[in-house]
């Protein structure tokens, strides 16, 4: 067994354990809204309090976003494990590390909102890991194509959350806005690396799977 694959296998196991059972640590500070007034002034981003209804909505949406980041960890780790290309393996692991910021930010925001991650995170992780293994064995172009389509769908999903999040929840909105920007960057990098366009039916299946996941995670 090549050493590089051994390293990837150990990394895959470590990433799974850390993603599901350990507090994530971000390399970048959590995005925060820029207050238009002083922090203690009424109406500032920090001073605003959410109603119970808005807090529940924000928590549900951020739980869905956290699930998406759990799946991103699984997908990238599996693709890194499956590909025989060491250059592409490093590309996936770098992307995985960058997504860890999102995992940490969404978990922190859930804590601030007095909520919890999805109870089904192990299931979501296993499903995304399986997809990543399959994609990683289909060649570099197709594997990168999965990244592009995944990131495009996630970006659209995050943008829809910016419309649904309560107007007063500036903290969640700042996080989601930065995540959307980062996802667009990951898709662009995958395209530059030689991603192939996935067939329409595959994209449709990915959207259906994402719909099931997001609908369920909104509550569980």
Backbone bond lengths (Angstrom), bond angles and torsions (degrees), N, CA, C in turn:
res aa  C-N    CA-C-N  psi(-1)  N-CA   C-N-CA  omega(-1)  CA-C   N-CA-C  phi
1 X - - - 1.464 - - 1.533 109.41 -
2 X 1.322 118.28 125.04 1.465 120.21 -179.16 1.521 111.02 -60.95
3 X 1.310 114.87 146.92 1.452 119.60 -178.21 1.514 111.94 -59.58
4 X 1.341 116.03 -39.21 1.454 119.62 -178.60 1.525 111.56 -61.50
5 X 1.341 116.38 -37.55 1.458 119.22 178.33 1.526 110.26 -70.07
6 X 1.329 116.29 -38.81 1.463 119.99 177.20 1.525 110.45 -59.33
7 X 1.324 115.99 -43.53 1.458 120.14 178.49 1.529 110.33 -61.80
8 X 1.343 115.76 -43.20 1.462 119.86 -179.28 1.524 110.88 -64.40
9 X 1.335 117.22 -37.47 1.458 121.03 179.46 1.524 110.87 -65.28
10 X 1.326 116.52 -44.41 1.465 120.49 178.23 1.529 110.49 -64.98
11 X 1.338 115.59 -39.81 1.460 119.86 178.91 1.525 110.93 -64.04
12 X 1.348 116.14 -38.65 1.459 120.22 179.29 1.520 111.26 -62.03
13 X 1.326 116.52 -44.00 1.457 120.28 179.21 1.529 110.88 -65.74
14 X 1.325 115.62 -42.70 1.468 119.96 -179.94 1.525 111.20 -64.44
15 X 1.333 116.71 -42.17 1.463 120.77 -179.62 1.520 111.15 -63.91
16 X 1.328 117.22 -41.62 1.461 120.54 179.34 1.528 110.87 -60.84
17 X 1.320 116.15 -46.62 1.463 119.90 -179.04 1.522 111.87 -64.44
18 X 1.340 115.97 -43.42 1.462 119.22 -178.95 1.518 111.39 -68.35
19 X 1.336 117.06 -39.14 1.462 120.64 -178.44 1.518 111.66 -64.74
20 X 1.322 116.37 -42.03 1.462 120.61 -173.24 1.523 114.25 -89.57
21 X 1.340 117.28 -25.86 1.461 117.67 -170.04 1.531 115.74 -128.64
22 X 1.318 118.43 -7.23 1.466 119.81 -177.11 1.530 110.22 -118.52
23 X 1.330 117.82 148.51 1.468 120.06 176.21 1.535 109.72 -63.32
24 X 1.332 118.23 124.28 1.463 120.08 -179.69 1.521 111.74 -71.50
25 X 1.322 115.81 148.40 1.459 121.32 179.40 1.523 109.21 -119.97
26 X 1.314 115.70 126.14 1.457 121.04 -179.02 1.521 110.84 -89.95
27 X 1.335 115.51 145.47 1.465 120.54 175.31 1.522 110.74 -83.84
28 X 1.337 115.94 -24.20 1.463 120.90 179.56 1.523 109.91 -110.00
29 X 1.330 117.56 151.79 1.469 120.17 176.91 1.525 111.03 -62.70
30 X 1.309 116.18 150.13 1.457 120.67 176.65 1.527 109.70 -63.34
31 X 1.336 118.59 128.74 1.475 119.88 176.89 1.519 110.45 -59.17
32 X 1.302 115.60 134.26 1.457 121.24 178.87 1.523 109.34 -129.20
33 X 1.324 116.99 147.29 1.465 119.73 177.81 1.515 110.82 -67.04
34 X 1.322 115.94 146.91 1.459 121.33 176.14 1.524 107.94 -86.42
35 X 1.318 118.14 116.91 1.466 119.99 -177.28 1.522 111.30 -66.31
36 X 1.299 115.36 139.93 1.466 120.57 177.22 1.526 111.43 -84.66
37 X 1.322 114.95 -16.10 1.460 120.17 177.03 1.516 107.36 -130.33
38 X 1.308 117.93 -173.34 1.458 120.29 177.50 1.517 109.20 -67.68
39 X 1.352 118.12 151.22 1.465 121.16 -175.64 1.511 114.64 -54.38
40 X 1.332 118.20 -30.79 1.460 119.67 -176.07 1.519 113.02 -92.90
41 X 1.320 116.43 -5.66 1.460 119.40 -176.51 1.517 111.07 -75.23
42 X 1.333 117.48 143.00 1.469 120.35 176.39 1.520 110.09 -58.74
43 X 1.321 115.62 137.93 1.447 119.76 179.22 1.501 113.55 92.30
44 X 1.332 118.74 -9.53 1.461 119.49 177.08 1.505 109.37 -72.87
45 X 1.355 116.62 161.20 1.461 121.09 -177.84 1.511 111.26 -59.38
46 X 1.365 117.11 -38.45 1.445 120.17 -177.74 1.530 111.78 -74.02
47 X 1.348 117.32 -32.12 1.459 120.24 -173.04 1.519 112.52 -81.95
48 X 1.348 117.46 -20.86 1.445 120.29 -176.18 1.528 110.82 -66.55
49 X 1.314 116.60 136.39 1.451 121.77 175.35 1.516 108.28 -115.46
50 X 1.319 115.15 143.59 1.450 120.43 -178.91 1.518 110.53 -88.99
51 X 1.320 115.78 147.25 1.451 119.46 171.63 1.525 108.14 -68.85
52 X 1.326 116.63 164.99 1.464 120.07 -179.95 1.528 111.22 -60.05
53 X 1.330 116.03 -38.09 1.459 120.01 179.84 1.526 111.36 -66.88
54 X 1.331 116.63 -44.95 1.463 120.38 179.51 1.529 111.27 -66.48
55 X 1.319 115.73 -35.65 1.464 119.19 179.33 1.525 110.54 -64.91
56 X 1.340 116.52 -40.59 1.465 120.10 178.05 1.520 111.10 -64.93
57 X 1.336 116.98 -40.05 1.459 120.49 179.30 1.526 110.60 -65.08
58 X 1.322 116.53 -46.58 1.462 120.20 179.54 1.526 110.96 -60.78
59 X 1.319 116.26 -41.82 1.466 120.12 -179.75 1.522 111.09 -63.46
60 X 1.326 116.87 -41.35 1.461 120.24 179.69 1.526 111.05 -63.98
61 X 1.325 116.44 -43.66 1.461 120.29 -179.64 1.523 111.56 -67.77
62 X 1.314 117.17 -39.92 1.464 119.58 179.10 1.527 111.54 -71.43
63 X 1.323 117.53 -28.03 1.459 120.09 174.23 1.532 110.05 -66.45
64 X 1.309 116.13 -41.27 1.465 120.20 176.32 1.532 110.20 -61.84
65 X 1.328 116.45 -42.64 1.463 120.00 179.46 1.529 111.29 -65.41
66 X 1.314 116.23 -36.33 1.473 120.06 177.31 1.530 110.08 -64.78
67 X 1.322 117.36 -41.18 1.466 120.85 176.59 1.523 110.36 -59.17
68 X 1.324 116.14 -41.73 1.456 119.53 178.20 1.513 112.42 -58.52
69 X 1.320 116.27 -37.13 1.464 120.12 179.47 1.523 112.03 -75.24
70 X 1.324 117.08 -32.41 1.469 120.63 172.40 1.528 109.31 -60.35
71 X 1.320 115.85 -44.71 1.464 120.68 179.27 1.527 111.50 -66.35
72 X 1.319 117.36 -36.19 1.466 120.37 178.46 1.525 110.54 -63.47
73 X 1.328 116.65 -40.87 1.461 120.05 176.49 1.516 110.60 -59.35
74 X 1.327 116.26 -45.14 1.461 120.88 -178.93 1.518 112.05 -66.49
75 X 1.326 116.43 -45.19 1.463 121.01 -177.14 1.525 111.41 -62.01
76 X 1.322 116.90 -51.40 1.463 120.22 -177.55 1.525 111.62 -66.13
77 X 1.327 116.78 -39.43 1.459 119.70 179.86 1.519 110.99 -64.40
78 X 1.339 116.89 -42.05 1.463 120.75 179.36 1.524 111.33 -67.08
79 X 1.319 117.11 -40.39 1.461 119.76 178.38 1.528 110.90 -64.57
80 X 1.319 116.70 -38.22 1.466 120.00 176.79 1.522 111.14 -64.67
81 X 1.321 116.56 -36.88 1.456 121.08 179.85 1.523 111.40 -70.71
82 X 1.336 116.56 -36.82 1.462 120.79 -172.76 1.526 113.64 -81.89
83 X 1.326 117.36 -30.14 1.464 118.34 -175.38 1.529 111.64 -75.09
84 X 1.336 117.51 139.28 1.467 120.45 175.54 1.527 112.40 -84.71
85 X 1.335 116.10 -4.64 1.466 121.28 -176.08 1.527 109.75 -89.44
86 X 1.333 118.55 113.16 1.471 119.83 -178.08 1.524 113.28 -64.26
87 X 1.335 117.38 -31.15 1.467 120.08 178.67 1.522 109.72 -67.17
88 X 1.333 116.00 -45.09 1.463 119.89 179.26 1.525 110.48 -67.34
89 X 1.326 116.45 -34.44 1.461 119.91 177.70 1.529 110.47 -60.24
90 X 1.313 116.11 -43.36 1.474 119.53 178.52 1.520 110.78 -65.29
91 X 1.338 116.32 -36.22 1.470 120.92 178.36 1.533 110.07 -60.70
92 X 1.331 116.68 -46.07 1.462 120.24 -178.81 1.528 111.81 -67.25
93 X 1.315 116.85 -40.08 1.457 119.10 -179.07 1.528 111.49 -68.75
94 X 1.327 116.85 -34.41 1.462 119.44 176.12 1.531 110.16 -65.24
95 X 1.331 116.12 -42.74 1.467 120.17 177.77 1.527 110.52 -63.53
96 X 1.327 116.48 -39.59 1.461 120.84 178.52 1.524 110.53 -60.86
97 X 1.313 115.99 -43.66 1.467 119.97 179.57 1.523 111.54 -63.14
98 X 1.338 116.39 -38.65 1.459 119.87 178.99 1.528 111.01 -67.14
99 X 1.335 116.42 -36.03 1.465 120.07 178.67 1.527 112.01 -68.51
100 X 1.341 116.56 -19.65 1.460 119.52 178.14 1.523 110.96 -61.41
101 X 1.324 117.00 -32.25 1.465 120.10 175.53 1.525 109.99 -57.65
102 X 1.319 116.04 -46.66 1.462 120.59 -179.17 1.523 110.61 -62.94
103 X 1.321 116.30 -40.76 1.461 120.72 178.45 1.525 110.57 -59.31
104 X 1.324 115.68 -44.47 1.470 120.39 -179.32 1.519 111.14 -68.77
105 X 1.328 117.45 -42.37 1.466 120.24 -177.92 1.526 111.44 -63.01
106 X 1.346 116.11 -45.79 1.459 119.18 -177.61 1.523 110.74 -68.33
107 X 1.328 117.73 -36.99 1.466 119.97 177.31 1.529 110.60 -65.43
108 X 1.327 116.68 -42.01 1.462 120.23 178.53 1.522 110.60 -61.26
109 X 1.320 116.28 -41.66 1.465 119.20 -178.91 1.522 110.84 -68.44
110 X 1.324 117.87 -36.89 1.461 120.21 175.35 1.527 110.48 -59.80
111 X 1.321 116.47 -42.84 1.472 120.26 178.19 1.522 110.56 -61.45
112 X 1.331 116.12 -42.88 1.464 120.29 -179.57 1.523 111.60 -63.84
113 X 1.322 115.75 -31.62 1.463 120.66 -179.73 1.519 112.19 -86.26
114 X 1.336 116.62 1.90 1.451 121.05 179.62 1.509 113.45 69.91
115 X 1.332 116.63 30.31 1.457 120.38 -177.77 1.530 110.19 -119.15
116 X 1.326 116.41 -168.02 1.462 122.34 -174.52 1.523 110.09 -138.75
117 X 1.341 116.34 161.65 1.466 119.84 173.65 1.524 110.86 -69.78
118 X 1.318 116.36 173.20 1.459 121.50 177.90 1.524 110.75 -64.36
119 X 1.321 116.11 138.44 1.464 121.05 177.25 1.524 111.46 -70.20
120 X 1.331 116.76 -16.03 1.459 121.21 -176.37 1.526 113.00 -101.61
121 X 1.318 117.35 18.18 1.468 119.90 -177.80 1.536 114.03 -54.39
122 X 1.340 119.55 -40.73 1.470 117.99 176.78 1.524 112.86 -59.03
123 X 1.332 116.22 -37.34 1.467 120.01 178.15 1.517 111.02 -67.06
124 X 1.336 116.66 -45.52 1.465 119.64 179.22 1.531 110.41 -61.55
125 X 1.330 116.26 -41.06 1.465 120.02 -179.53 1.528 110.78 -62.70
126 X 1.324 116.48 -45.47 1.462 120.39 -178.71 1.529 111.39 -62.42
127 X 1.326 116.40 -42.28 1.463 119.54 179.81 1.515 112.35 -63.79
128 X 1.331 116.72 -45.57 1.462 120.57 -179.80 1.525 110.73 -66.98
129 X 1.326 116.96 -35.49 1.466 120.44 178.94 1.533 109.60 -64.13
130 X 1.317 117.09 -42.05 1.461 120.47 177.99 1.516 112.22 -61.51
131 X 1.337 116.54 -42.40 1.466 120.30 177.76 1.524 110.13 -62.84
132 X 1.326 116.58 -40.99 1.457 120.58 179.94 1.510 112.55 -63.68
133 X 1.331 117.28 -38.48 1.460 120.58 178.31 1.526 111.07 -63.50
134 X 1.319 116.01 -43.81 1.467 120.21 178.88 1.527 110.53 -64.07
135 X 1.333 116.19 -47.62 1.462 120.55 -179.02 1.525 111.27 -61.28
136 X 1.325 116.23 -40.72 1.452 120.27 -177.41 1.502 113.95 -65.70
137 X 1.333 117.41 -21.47 1.461 122.04 179.96 1.528 112.89 -94.02
138 X 1.320 117.45 3.13 1.467 120.91 -176.55 1.519 112.68 -100.55
139 X 1.323 116.15 11.87 1.461 119.49 178.86 1.518 111.60 100.02
140 X 1.316 114.48 157.31 1.465 119.59 -175.15 1.519 113.13 -59.29
141 X 1.325 116.67 -46.59 1.461 120.51 -174.43 1.529 111.32 -62.99
142 X 1.340 117.13 -44.82 1.455 121.00 -179.38 1.530 110.32 -68.98
143 X 1.328 116.21 -41.84 1.458 119.58 179.38 1.520 111.13 -59.94
144 X 1.323 116.12 -43.96 1.459 119.98 176.98 1.526 111.08 -67.94
145 X 1.329 116.03 -31.32 1.460 119.64 176.80 1.517 112.07 -62.52
146 X 1.342 116.96 -35.78 1.460 120.68 175.36 1.521 110.29 -63.12
147 X 1.326 115.96 -37.97 1.468 119.75 178.20 1.523 110.23 -62.74
148 X 1.328 116.03 -47.37 1.464 120.21 -178.40 1.518 110.88 -59.48
149 X 1.330 116.63 -49.42 1.458 119.72 -176.86 1.525 111.35 -67.15
150 X 1.333 116.84 -39.37 1.457 120.21 177.87 1.521 110.73 -61.24
151 X 1.329 116.00 -47.44 1.464 119.94 -177.54 1.522 111.46 -67.39
152 X 1.317 117.69 -35.55 1.463 120.28 177.25 1.526 110.60 -63.72
153 X 1.331 115.85 -44.09 1.455 119.41 179.76 1.529 111.34 -66.99
154 X 1.328 116.09 -39.46 1.465 119.52 178.48 1.521 110.40 -65.47
155 X 1.332 116.48 -42.08 1.467 119.99 178.97 1.526 110.74 -59.70
156 X 1.349 117.12 -45.00 1.462 120.75 178.93 1.525 110.53 -63.98
157 X 1.318 115.73 -38.61 1.461 121.21 179.02 1.531 110.68 -64.18
158 X 1.328 116.85 -44.25 1.463 120.60 179.23 1.522 111.15 -64.91
159 X 1.323 116.12 -39.41 1.465 119.51 178.88 1.534 110.67 -63.34
160 X 1.334 116.24 -35.57 1.471 118.67 177.10 1.525 110.85 -67.96
161 X 1.334 116.52 -31.61 1.462 119.47 177.36 1.525 111.28 -69.97
162 X 1.309 117.13 -32.31 1.464 119.46 175.95 1.517 110.84 -61.47
163 X 1.328 116.46 -29.91 1.459 120.53 177.73 1.530 111.43 -79.37
164 X 1.334 116.85 -28.65 1.460 120.59 -174.63 1.525 113.47 -93.02
165 X 1.324 117.53 -26.11 1.459 119.38 -179.11 1.529 110.64 -61.40
166 X 1.317 118.02 143.40 1.467 120.22 177.94 1.522 111.13 -55.66
167 X 1.312 115.67 141.18 1.464 120.08 -178.11 1.524 111.54 -59.25
168 X 1.334 116.37 -30.00 1.455 119.79 -178.18 1.512 114.45 -81.38
169 X 1.328 117.41 -7.34 1.460 119.80 -178.21 1.529 109.86 -91.80
170 X 1.318 114.95 71.57 1.462 120.34 -177.57 1.519 111.62 -67.02
171 X 1.335 117.92 -29.94 1.461 120.83 -178.38 1.522 111.39 -65.79
172 X 1.336 116.87 -47.11 1.469 119.99 178.59 1.526 110.66 -66.76
173 X 1.316 116.70 -39.08 1.454 120.16 -177.96 1.531 111.46 -64.32
174 X 1.331 117.08 -36.66 1.462 120.18 178.71 1.526 110.89 -64.86
175 X 1.318 116.29 -40.88 1.464 120.74 178.86 1.525 110.81 -65.02
176 X 1.320 116.52 -48.31 1.461 121.01 -177.29 1.530 111.07 -63.64
177 X 1.318 116.99 -39.37 1.465 120.57 179.74 1.532 110.95 -62.34
178 X 1.329 117.47 -42.89 1.463 120.51 179.18 1.521 110.75 -68.68
179 X 1.314 117.37 -38.22 1.459 120.71 177.33 1.519 111.28 -61.27
180 X 1.327 116.58 -43.71 1.464 120.59 179.14 1.527 110.92 -60.41
181 X 1.303 116.07 -41.76 1.471 120.53 178.40 1.521 111.05 -63.57
182 X 1.316 116.88 -41.79 1.462 120.77 179.95 1.526 111.49 -66.10
183 X 1.342 117.53 -40.22 1.460 120.87 -179.04 1.525 110.86 -64.26
184 X 1.314 116.34 -38.37 1.465 119.72 176.85 1.521 110.11 -62.28
185 X 1.320 116.78 -37.65 1.453 120.73 178.16 1.513 112.35 -66.01
186 X 1.335 117.33 -39.21 1.462 120.92 178.77 1.530 110.57 -65.26
187 X 1.324 117.02 -40.43 1.462 120.26 178.04 1.524 110.72 -63.63
188 X 1.317 116.75 -42.15 1.461 120.97 179.30 1.533 111.24 -63.32
189 X 1.327 116.50 -40.71 1.463 120.36 179.07 1.521 111.05 -64.39
190 X 1.333 116.88 -39.69 1.460 120.36 179.10 1.521 110.96 -66.32
191 X 1.324 117.25 -38.43 1.458 120.67 176.37 1.526 110.84 -62.86
192 X 1.308 116.32 -44.26 1.462 120.76 179.26 1.529 111.61 -63.70
193 X 1.335 116.25 -27.51 1.463 120.60 -178.71 1.526 112.61 -82.93
194 X 1.352 116.95 -3.53 1.466 120.08 175.23 1.509 115.14 108.48
195 X 1.320 118.09 28.97 1.461 121.07 -179.44 1.523 111.49 -65.84
196 X 1.335 114.85 143.65 1.462 121.20 175.44 1.523 109.36 -97.25
197 X 1.318 116.72 151.14 1.462 121.84 176.21 1.521 108.93 -74.62
198 X 1.318 117.34 128.17 1.457 120.94 -179.20 1.531 110.64 -77.72
199 X 1.334 116.93 151.23 1.471 119.94 176.88 1.524 111.03 -62.46
200 X 1.331 115.55 151.71 1.457 121.23 -179.47 1.518 114.33 -54.20
201 X 1.351 118.50 -46.25 1.467 119.29 -179.72 1.530 112.93 -59.97
202 X 1.330 117.23 -35.85 1.463 120.64 178.75 1.530 109.79 -65.76
203 X 1.328 116.18 -43.75 1.458 119.80 177.95 1.530 110.63 -60.45
204 X 1.342 115.67 -40.12 1.457 119.81 179.69 1.512 112.37 -64.00
205 X 1.326 116.65 -41.64 1.461 120.35 177.45 1.523 111.23 -63.80
206 X 1.334 116.49 -38.40 1.462 120.32 177.97 1.522 110.68 -63.85
207 X 1.328 117.20 -39.75 1.470 120.64 178.80 1.525 110.59 -66.91
208 X 1.332 116.97 -39.01 1.460 120.22 179.12 1.527 110.88 -64.68
209 X 1.331 116.44 -44.43 1.458 120.59 179.37 1.528 110.83 -62.52
210 X 1.341 115.33 -41.15 1.462 119.86 179.09 1.527 110.90 -64.90
211 X 1.332 117.00 -36.57 1.452 120.87 179.68 1.527 111.07 -64.05
212 X 1.311 116.33 -44.16 1.473 120.63 178.12 1.523 110.22 -60.67
213 X 1.338 115.54 -45.55 1.450 120.69 -177.61 1.525 111.28 -63.11
214 X 1.323 116.79 -50.30 1.457 120.35 -175.22 1.529 111.84 -67.44
215 X 1.313 117.32 -37.23 1.464 120.73 179.12 1.532 110.74 -65.31
216 X 1.330 115.84 -42.29 1.454 120.30 -179.52 1.529 111.19 -70.40
217 X 1.331 115.54 -45.52 1.475 119.72 -177.24 1.516 112.20 -66.01
218 X 1.317 117.96 -23.60 1.469 120.62 177.82 1.527 110.59 -57.83
219 X 1.336 115.86 -30.87 1.467 120.61 -177.81 1.528 112.49 -108.70
220 X 1.338 116.30 -35.50 1.461 120.93 -174.94 1.520 111.81 -114.93
